[in-house]
């Protein structure tokens, strides 16, 4: 009786399309706040909305969806600087989506689930396109929506089209599809094929769609992504060697001004160039390999240089020299474990998985070295833990030593960049920017060269280019550091080794999920009828 009364009240209050348009546009204003603040690690509740350029707190009458932007002619009331047209567009799109769902489902309690679902997917689409990451808070919102849908479905028929068992199976299917792709990508490319946020997106959405429709959502999303991605990817394929060559030429220019202080730096740089020339199909890499061999025979080199060369030789498919070089390891050196941990964590192109690098080293080691690796496996594979913004601030402020601060910036820059922690990454970048202003040229080059390549390696090409420009300015009027040259050679190697552009897969999955919600069953029925006609 109570449920019927609720249904009737809902239908009475929400039976006009313009109510949904108005509600959607008002909520669209809130979504603008979410899209801007969540990736920056800011609260969506406070402080009140303000102009991002002058800080003017926006009054309620300047915050009316779409109309205020039109009335103000797209400018801040105080500073008169432009307000992005993105804000009214998102408000209007949110309103239209809400009206569309109303016409599709009617004044039904189903809207309690599907409207929040659409809003969350819209936020994920916008944030992922901007940052190439999906904040976990948005995925947890999907989990909450799915859980509420399951609970409501126990008491009200047809809130979801599936029962709770199929909801759980849908979540497992969503997680399973992308986990399998991640696993295969790791095996083939030695790096993650997609971010963890995509996995949670498809998994949690599976609670609402079930196994059949979540699989269809993945098909839809993948098809749209391939169509959208194929043309720029093909263009980039033709450009990859040209871009790699430009970086190589730039590296050679600065290398000519580089003053190498020891044999290890010389061999280290030659090893990197050896791998690059091999990937360029340049026959001079054979001469370079002979030069390295002569230097190794005439000079004693450090363990860290031996380890890097080992991976370089494996990368050029020279297994014999790789096995020979690893025999030069000094097992009695007190810094050996530290050196191993450093090298297996580095960006040795084609070998960037710490676990895979450890296994390669273990496979090629002699008995004594293998025993040392096995005994210290836990220490060698230990990685940095994800920590909150508050803990980052507390930890950084407690560091007094310049070296410790640099290590902290570089370590967490890489950690957050490659794991999609956008807000945390921005905080680390702010620390780096502030640090560079007051440090010497050597330290500035160390930070900038590392940050530029980490951006490049994660396909943030524009951000990487901007950071390299800052690096060039420092190098122009100061002694050149080996890390700067290595970063440029690494970027060249990466460009020739990989040709893809960064793909934000989340938005395409989000589109696929909504298409499956609205048209999935109809498409499946149509497909089955077509198969039946073919068979008959």
C-alpha positions as CSV (number, residue, x, y, z in Angstrom):
1,X,0.0,0.0,0.0
2,X,2.8,2.4,1.0
3,X,4.7,1.6,-2.2
4,X,1.7,2.3,-4.4
5,X,1.2,5.6,-2.6
6,X,4.8,6.5,-3.2
7,X,4.4,5.6,-6.9
8,X,1.3,7.7,-7.3
9,X,2.9,10.7,-5.5
10,X,6.0,10.4,-7.6
11,X,3.9,10.3,-10.8
12,X,1.8,13.3,-9.7
13,X,4.8,15.5,-8.8
14,X,7.0,14.5,-11.7
15,X,4.7,14.1,-14.6
16,X,5.8,17.2,-16.6
17,X,8.8,17.2,-18.9
18,X,9.8,20.8,-18.1
19,X,10.2,19.8,-14.4
20,X,12.9,17.4,-15.5
21,X,14.5,20.0,-17.7
22,X,14.7,22.5,-14.9
23,X,15.9,19.9,-12.4
24,X,18.5,18.6,-14.8
25,X,19.9,22.1,-15.6
26,X,20.1,22.9,-11.8
27,X,21.9,19.7,-11.2
28,X,24.1,20.4,-14.2
29,X,25.4,23.4,-12.3
30,X,26.4,21.1,-9.5
31,X,28.0,18.7,-12.0
32,X,30.2,21.6,-13.1
33,X,31.4,22.0,-9.6
34,X,32.1,18.2,-9.4
35,X,34.0,18.1,-12.7
36,X,36.2,21.0,-11.7
37,X,36.8,20.3,-8.0
38,X,37.1,16.5,-7.7
39,X,40.2,16.1,-10.0
40,X,41.8,18.9,-8.0
41,X,41.2,17.3,-4.7
42,X,38.8,20.0,-3.5
43,X,35.6,19.7,-1.5
44,X,32.4,19.8,-3.6
45,X,30.6,21.4,-0.6
46,X,32.7,24.3,0.4
47,X,33.9,27.0,-0.2
48,X,31.0,28.5,-2.3
49,X,31.4,28.8,-6.1
50,X,33.7,31.6,-7.1
51,X,35.4,32.9,-10.3
52,X,38.5,30.8,-10.8
53,X,40.4,33.9,-12.1
54,X,39.6,36.6,-9.6
55,X,38.1,34.7,-6.7
56,X,34.8,36.7,-6.7
57,X,32.2,34.7,-4.8
58,X,29.3,34.1,-7.2
59,X,25.9,35.3,-6.0
60,X,22.8,33.2,-6.4
61,X,21.4,35.4,-9.2
62,X,24.6,34.9,-11.1
63,X,24.4,31.2,-10.8
64,X,21.1,30.5,-12.5
65,X,21.8,27.7,-15.1
66,X,22.4,28.9,-18.6
67,X,20.4,32.2,-18.1
68,X,23.1,33.8,-15.9
69,X,25.8,33.0,-18.4
70,X,23.7,34.6,-21.2
71,X,22.8,37.6,-19.1
72,X,26.5,38.2,-18.1
73,X,27.5,37.6,-21.8
74,X,29.9,34.9,-20.7
75,X,32.0,37.2,-18.4
76,X,32.6,37.5,-14.7
77,X,30.6,40.3,-13.1
78,X,33.7,41.6,-11.2
79,X,36.8,41.0,-13.3
80,X,35.0,40.9,-16.7
81,X,37.2,38.0,-17.8
82,X,35.6,35.3,-19.9
83,X,33.6,32.4,-18.3
84,X,34.0,29.2,-20.2
85,X,31.1,28.3,-22.4
86,X,31.6,24.7,-21.1
87,X,29.5,25.6,-18.0
88,X,26.2,26.4,-19.7
89,X,26.7,23.6,-22.2
90,X,27.0,21.0,-19.4
91,X,24.0,22.5,-17.7
92,X,21.9,22.3,-20.9
93,X,23.2,18.8,-21.7
94,X,22.3,17.6,-18.2
95,X,18.8,19.0,-18.6
96,X,18.3,17.4,-22.0
97,X,19.6,14.0,-20.7
98,X,17.1,14.2,-17.8
99,X,14.2,15.0,-20.1
100,X,15.3,12.2,-22.4
101,X,15.2,9.7,-19.6
102,X,11.8,11.0,-18.5
103,X,10.4,10.4,-22.0
104,X,12.0,6.9,-22.1
105,X,11.0,5.6,-18.7
106,X,8.0,7.9,-17.9
107,X,7.3,9.2,-14.4
108,X,8.6,6.0,-12.9
109,X,10.6,5.1,-9.8
110,X,13.2,3.7,-12.1
111,X,14.4,7.3,-12.6
112,X,15.7,7.3,-9.0
113,X,18.4,4.9,-10.3
114,X,18.9,5.8,-14.0
115,X,19.1,9.6,-13.6
116,X,21.9,9.5,-11.0
117,X,23.6,6.8,-13.2
118,X,23.5,9.1,-16.2
119,X,24.8,12.1,-14.2
120,X,27.7,10.0,-12.8
121,X,28.6,8.7,-16.2
122,X,28.5,12.2,-17.6
123,X,30.9,13.4,-14.9
124,X,33.2,10.4,-15.6
125,X,33.2,11.2,-19.3
126,X,34.1,14.9,-18.7
127,X,36.8,14.2,-16.1
128,X,38.4,11.4,-18.0
129,X,38.6,13.4,-21.2
130,X,40.3,16.2,-19.3
131,X,42.6,14.2,-17.0
132,X,42.9,10.7,-18.5
133,X,41.8,9.3,-15.1
134,X,38.6,8.5,-13.3
135,X,38.5,9.6,-9.6
136,X,37.6,6.7,-7.3
137,X,34.9,8.8,-5.7
138,X,32.9,8.8,-9.0
139,X,33.3,5.0,-9.3
140,X,32.2,4.5,-5.7
141,X,29.1,6.6,-6.6
142,X,28.3,4.0,-9.2
143,X,28.7,1.3,-6.6
144,X,26.3,3.2,-4.3
145,X,23.7,3.6,-7.1
146,X,24.0,-0.1,-8.0
147,X,23.6,-1.2,-4.4
148,X,20.6,1.1,-3.9
149,X,19.1,-0.4,-7.1
150,X,19.6,-3.9,-5.9
151,X,17.9,-3.1,-2.5
152,X,15.0,-1.3,-4.1
153,X,14.5,-4.2,-6.5
154,X,13.9,-6.5,-3.6
155,X,10.8,-4.5,-2.6
156,X,9.7,-2.9,-5.9
157,X,9.3,-4.9,-9.0
158,X,11.2,-3.9,-12.2
159,X,13.4,-1.2,-10.7
160,X,16.2,-3.2,-12.3
161,X,15.5,-5.7,-15.1
162,X,17.6,-8.3,-13.3
163,X,17.6,-9.9,-9.8
164,X,20.4,-9.5,-7.3
165,X,22.3,-12.7,-8.4
166,X,22.5,-11.4,-12.0
167,X,23.6,-8.0,-10.6
168,X,26.6,-9.6,-8.8
169,X,27.3,-11.7,-11.9
170,X,27.2,-8.5,-14.0
171,X,29.8,-6.9,-11.7
172,X,32.0,-9.9,-12.0
173,X,31.7,-9.9,-15.8
174,X,32.5,-6.2,-16.0
175,X,35.6,-6.6,-13.8
176,X,36.6,-9.8,-15.5
177,X,36.6,-8.4,-19.0
178,X,38.9,-5.5,-18.3
179,X,41.1,-7.5,-15.9
180,X,41.7,-10.1,-18.6
181,X,42.6,-7.3,-21.1
182,X,44.9,-5.7,-18.5
183,X,46.6,-9.1,-18.0
184,X,47.1,-9.7,-21.7
185,X,48.3,-6.1,-22.2
186,X,50.8,-6.6,-19.4
187,X,52.2,-9.8,-21.0
188,X,52.4,-8.3,-24.5
189,X,53.4,-4.6,-24.0
190,X,55.0,-4.9,-20.5
191,X,52.8,-2.2,-19.2
192,X,49.1,-1.6,-18.2
193,X,46.8,-1.6,-21.2
194,X,44.3,0.6,-19.4
195,X,43.8,2.3,-16.1
196,X,42.2,0.8,-13.0
197,X,39.4,3.4,-13.1
198,X,38.0,1.8,-16.3
199,X,37.9,-1.6,-14.5
200,X,35.9,-0.2,-11.6
201,X,33.6,1.7,-14.0
202,X,32.6,-1.4,-16.0
203,X,32.5,-3.6,-12.9
204,X,30.3,-1.3,-10.7
205,X,28.0,-0.6,-13.7
206,X,27.5,-4.3,-14.1
207,X,25.5,-4.2,-10.9
208,X,22.8,-2.4,-12.8
209,X,23.1,-4.0,-16.2
210,X,23.8,-7.6,-15.5
211,X,26.3,-9.9,-17.4
212,X,24.6,-9.7,-20.8
213,X,24.2,-6.0,-21.1
214,X,27.5,-5.1,-19.4
215,X,29.2,-7.3,-22.1
216,X,27.3,-5.4,-24.7
217,X,28.3,-2.1,-23.1
218,X,31.9,-3.1,-23.5
219,X,31.3,-4.0,-27.2
220,X,29.6,-0.6,-27.8
221,X,32.3,1.3,-26.0
222,X,35.2,-0.5,-27.7
223,X,33.6,0.0,-31.2
224,X,33.1,3.7,-30.6
225,X,36.6,4.1,-29.2
226,X,38.2,2.2,-32.1
227,X,36.3,4.4,-34.7
228,X,37.2,7.6,-32.8
229,X,40.8,6.5,-32.2
230,X,41.8,4.8,-35.5
231,X,42.3,7.9,-37.7
232,X,44.6,9.9,-35.3
233,X,46.4,6.7,-34.4
234,X,47.2,6.0,-38.0
235,X,48.4,9.6,-38.5
236,X,50.6,9.3,-35.5
237,X,52.0,6.0,-36.8
238,X,53.4,7.8,-39.8
239,X,54.7,10.6,-37.6
240,X,56.4,8.5,-34.9
241,X,59.8,8.1,-36.6
242,X,59.9,11.8,-37.4
243,X,59.1,12.8,-33.8
244,X,61.6,10.3,-32.5
245,X,64.3,11.7,-34.8
246,X,63.6,15.2,-33.6
247,X,64.1,14.2,-30.0
248,X,67.2,12.2,-30.9
249,X,68.8,15.2,-32.7
250,X,68.0,17.4,-29.7
251,X,69.6,14.9,-27.4
252,X,72.7,14.7,-29.5
253,X,73.0,18.5,-29.6
254,X,73.1,18.7,-25.8
255,X,75.2,15.6,-25.4
256,X,78.0,17.3,-27.5
257,X,78.1,19.9,-24.6
258,X,78.0,17.3,-21.9
259,X,81.1,16.8,-19.6
260,X,81.1,13.2,-18.5
261,X,82.9,12.7,-15.2
262,X,83.4,9.0,-15.1
263,X,83.4,5.8,-17.1
264,X,80.0,4.6,-15.6
265,X,78.2,7.7,-17.0
266,X,79.8,7.1,-20.4
267,X,78.8,3.4,-20.5
268,X,75.4,4.2,-19.2
269,X,74.7,6.7,-21.9
270,X,76.2,4.5,-24.6
271,X,73.9,1.6,-23.4
272,X,70.9,3.8,-23.8
273,X,72.0,5.0,-27.3
274,X,72.6,1.3,-28.2
275,X,69.0,0.5,-27.6
276,X,67.8,3.6,-29.4
277,X,69.9,2.9,-32.5
278,X,68.8,-0.7,-32.6
279,X,65.1,0.5,-32.7
280,X,66.0,3.0,-35.4
281,X,67.5,0.0,-37.4
282,X,70.7,1.9,-37.6
283,X,73.7,-0.4,-38.3
284,X,76.0,1.9,-36.3
285,X,74.6,0.3,-33.1
286,X,77.0,-2.7,-33.8
287,X,80.0,-0.4,-33.7
288,X,78.6,1.1,-30.5
289,X,78.3,-2.3,-29.0
290,X,81.9,-3.0,-29.7
291,X,82.9,0.2,-28.0
292,X,81.0,-0.8,-24.9
293,X,82.6,-4.2,-24.9
294,X,86.1,-2.7,-25.0
295,X,85.3,-0.3,-22.2
296,X,83.9,-3.1,-20.0
297,X,87.1,-5.1,-20.6
298,X,89.4,-2.3,-19.7
299,X,87.5,-0.7,-16.8
300,X,85.8,-1.8,-13.7
301,X,82.2,-0.6,-13.7
302,X,79.7,-0.2,-10.9
303,X,76.9,-2.7,-10.2
304,X,74.2,-0.2,-11.2
305,X,75.8,0.2,-14.6
306,X,76.1,-3.5,-15.1
307,X,72.4,-3.9,-14.3
308,X,71.3,-1.3,-16.7
309,X,73.4,-2.7,-19.5
310,X,71.9,-6.2,-18.8
311,X,68.4,-4.9,-19.6
312,X,69.7,-2.9,-22.6
313,X,71.2,-6.1,-24.1
314,X,68.0,-8.0,-23.5
315,X,66.1,-5.2,-25.3
316,X,68.2,-5.5,-28.4
317,X,67.7,-9.3,-28.2
318,X,71.4,-9.9,-27.4
319,X,70.9,-12.6,-24.8
320,X,74.5,-13.9,-24.9
321,X,75.9,-10.5,-23.9
322,X,73.2,-10.0,-21.4
323,X,74.2,-13.3,-19.7
324,X,77.9,-12.3,-19.9
325,X,77.4,-8.8,-18.4
326,X,75.4,-10.0,-15.5
327,X,78.4,-12.1,-14.4
328,X,80.2,-8.8,-13.6
329,X,78.0,-8.2,-10.6
330,X,79.9,-7.7,-7.4
331,X,77.9,-9.6,-4.8
332,X,79.9,-8.2,-1.9
333,X,79.1,-4.6,-2.6
334,X,77.0,-3.0,0.2
335,X,74.9,-1.0,-2.2
336,X,73.9,-3.9,-4.4
337,X,70.3,-4.4,-3.2
338,X,69.7,-0.6,-3.4
339,X,71.1,-0.6,-6.9
340,X,68.9,-3.6,-8.0
341,X,65.8,-1.9,-6.6
342,X,66.7,1.4,-8.4
343,X,67.2,-0.2,-11.8
344,X,64.2,-2.6,-11.8
345,X,62.0,0.5,-11.0
346,X,63.4,2.6,-13.8
347,X,62.0,3.3,-17.3
348,X,64.1,1.0,-19.3
349,X,61.9,1.0,-22.4
350,X,60.1,-2.3,-22.9
351,X,61.0,-3.2,-19.3
352,X,59.0,-1.1,-16.9
353,X,57.3,-3.7,-14.7
354,X,59.2,-4.1,-11.4
355,X,57.9,-7.7,-11.0
356,X,58.8,-8.6,-14.6
357,X,62.2,-7.0,-14.3
358,X,62.9,-8.9,-11.1
359,X,61.9,-12.2,-12.8
360,X,64.2,-11.5,-15.8
361,X,67.1,-10.8,-13.5
362,X,66.3,-14.0,-11.5
363,X,66.1,-16.1,-14.6
364,X,69.5,-15.0,-15.9
365,X,71.4,-15.0,-12.5
366,X,73.9,-17.6,-11.4
367,X,73.2,-19.6,-8.2
368,X,74.7,-17.1,-5.7
369,X,73.1,-14.1,-7.3
370,X,69.8,-16.0,-7.6
371,X,69.9,-16.8,-3.8
372,X,70.5,-13.2,-3.0
373,X,67.6,-12.1,-5.1
374,X,65.2,-14.7,-3.7
375,X,66.2,-13.9,-0.1
376,X,65.5,-10.2,-0.6
377,X,62.5,-10.5,-2.9
378,X,60.1,-8.7,-0.5
379,X,62.4,-5.7,-0.2
380,X,63.2,-5.5,-3.9
381,X,59.5,-5.6,-5.0
382,X,58.3,-3.3,-2.3
383,X,56.6,-0.2,-3.9
384,X,55.4,3.1,-2.6
385,X,52.0,3.1,-1.0
386,X,49.2,5.4,-2.1
387,X,48.7,8.1,0.5
388,X,46.2,10.9,0.9
389,X,46.7,14.5,0.0
390,X,46.8,15.4,3.7
391,X,49.5,12.8,4.4
392,X,51.5,14.0,1.4
393,X,51.4,17.6,2.7
394,X,52.4,16.4,6.2
395,X,55.2,14.2,5.0
396,X,56.7,16.9,2.6
397,X,56.6,19.6,5.2
398,X,58.5,17.3,7.6
399,X,61.4,16.9,5.1
400,X,64.3,19.3,5.8
401,X,67.0,17.8,3.6
402,X,67.0,19.0,-0.1
403,X,67.9,15.5,-1.4
404,X,65.0,13.9,0.5
405,X,62.6,16.5,-0.9
406,X,63.8,15.8,-4.5
407,X,63.5,12.0,-4.0
408,X,60.0,12.5,-2.6
409,X,58.9,14.7,-5.5
410,X,60.3,12.3,-8.1
411,X,59.0,9.1,-6.5
412,X,55.5,10.3,-6.0
413,X,55.4,12.1,-9.3
414,X,55.9,8.8,-11.1
415,X,53.6,6.9,-8.7
416,X,50.6,9.2,-9.1
417,X,51.1,9.9,-12.8
418,X,51.1,6.3,-13.8
419,X,48.2,5.4,-11.5
420,X,45.7,8.2,-12.4
421,X,45.7,10.1,-9.1
422,X,45.1,13.5,-10.7
423,X,44.7,15.6,-7.6
424,X,47.7,14.1,-5.8
425,X,49.8,14.5,-9.0
426,X,48.9,18.2,-9.2
427,X,50.0,18.7,-5.7
428,X,53.3,17.0,-6.4
429,X,53.7,19.2,-9.5
430,X,53.1,22.3,-7.4
431,X,55.8,21.2,-5.0
432,X,58.2,20.6,-7.9
433,X,57.4,24.0,-9.5
434,X,58.1,25.8,-6.2
435,X,61.2,23.8,-5.5
436,X,62.7,24.5,-9.0
437,X,62.4,28.3,-8.4
438,X,64.9,28.1,-5.5
439,X,67.2,25.3,-6.3
440,X,70.5,25.0,-8.3
441,X,70.7,24.1,-12.0
442,X,71.7,20.5,-11.4
443,X,68.7,19.8,-9.1
444,X,66.3,21.7,-11.5
445,X,67.5,19.5,-14.4
446,X,67.1,16.3,-12.3
447,X,63.4,17.2,-11.5
448,X,62.4,18.6,-14.9
449,X,64.0,15.8,-16.9
450,X,62.3,13.1,-14.8
451,X,58.9,14.9,-14.8
452,X,59.0,15.5,-18.6
453,X,59.7,11.9,-19.4
454,X,57.1,10.6,-16.9
455,X,54.5,12.7,-18.6
456,X,55.7,11.5,-22.0
457,X,55.6,7.9,-21.0
458,X,52.0,8.2,-19.9
459,X,51.1,9.9,-23.2
460,X,50.6,13.4,-21.8
461,X,52.5,14.8,-24.8
462,X,51.5,18.5,-24.4
463,X,52.4,18.5,-20.7
464,X,55.7,16.8,-21.5
465,X,56.5,19.2,-24.2
466,X,55.9,22.2,-21.9
467,X,58.1,20.6,-19.2
468,X,60.9,19.9,-21.8
469,X,60.7,23.6,-22.8
470,X,61.4,24.6,-19.2
471,X,64.3,22.1,-19.2
472,X,65.8,23.6,-22.3
473,X,65.8,27.0,-20.7
474,X,67.7,25.7,-17.7
475,X,70.2,23.8,-20.0
476,X,70.7,26.8,-22.2
477,X,72.7,28.8,-19.7
478,X,74.0,26.1,-17.3
479,X,76.2,23.0,-17.5
480,X,74.4,20.1,-19.0
481,X,73.5,17.2,-16.7
482,X,73.5,13.6,-17.9
483,X,70.0,13.0,-16.7
484,X,68.7,15.7,-19.0
485,X,70.4,14.1,-22.1
486,X,69.2,10.6,-21.0
487,X,65.6,11.9,-20.7
488,X,65.6,13.2,-24.3
489,X,67.1,9.9,-25.6
490,X,64.5,8.0,-23.6
491,X,61.7,10.1,-25.0
492,X,63.1,9.4,-28.5
493,X,63.3,5.7,-27.8
494,X,59.8,5.7,-26.4
495,X,58.4,7.5,-29.5
496,X,59.9,4.9,-31.8
497,X,59.0,2.0,-29.6
498,X,55.4,3.1,-29.1
499,X,53.3,5.0,-31.6
500,X,49.9,5.3,-29.9
501,X,48.3,8.4,-28.5
502,X,46.8,8.4,-25.0
503,X,43.2,7.0,-25.1
504,X,40.7,8.0,-22.4
505,X,38.6,4.7,-22.6
506,X,36.3,5.7,-19.7
507,X,34.1,8.1,-21.8
508,X,33.5,5.5,-24.5
509,X,32.6,2.9,-21.9
510,X,30.2,5.4,-20.3
511,X,28.5,5.9,-23.6
512,X,28.4,2.2,-24.1
513,X,26.8,1.7,-20.7
514,X,24.0,4.2,-21.4
515,X,23.4,2.8,-24.9
516,X,23.0,-0.7,-23.3
517,X,20.6,0.7,-20.6
518,X,18.4,2.2,-23.3
519,X,18.7,0.0,-26.3
520,X,20.6,-3.1,-25.2
521,X,17.7,-5.6,-25.0
522,X,16.2,-4.3,-28.3
523,X,19.5,-4.8,-30.1
524,X,20.0,-8.3,-28.7
525,X,16.5,-9.3,-29.7
526,X,17.1,-7.9,-33.2
527,X,20.3,-9.8,-33.4
528,X,18.7,-13.1,-32.3
529,X,15.9,-12.6,-34.8
530,X,18.5,-12.0,-37.6
531,X,20.3,-15.2,-36.6
532,X,17.1,-17.2,-36.5
533,X,16.2,-16.0,-40.0
534,X,19.7,-16.9,-41.3
535,X,19.5,-20.4,-39.8
536,X,16.0,-21.0,-41.0
